[in-house]
């Protein structure tokens, strides 16, 4: 921690400055933690979106193939 005695602050003010410094460090730590979590969520979201796109493509392809197969069935089996 930074010591403020050399700046001739009163003991009360020095204690307040030390407490403020501690709170600022805690805030910085929380911000850094949130940034790390956000990065992880961004990566997870990108992966999920890629999976969704692939699954949508697979569904479209399956639908087209199913329609082709249905057209090949004799008329009375439809």
RAPE-V206808 format. One record per run of one state. SS is the DSSP state (H for helix, E for strand, C for the rest). FROM is the first residue (numbers start at 1). LEN is the number of residues. Records with the same first field share a line. If there is no record, write none. Layout:
# RAPE-V206808
SS: FROM-LEN  FROM-LEN
This chain:
# RAPE-V206808
C: 1-4  8-3  73-2  78-1
H: 5-3  11-62  75-3
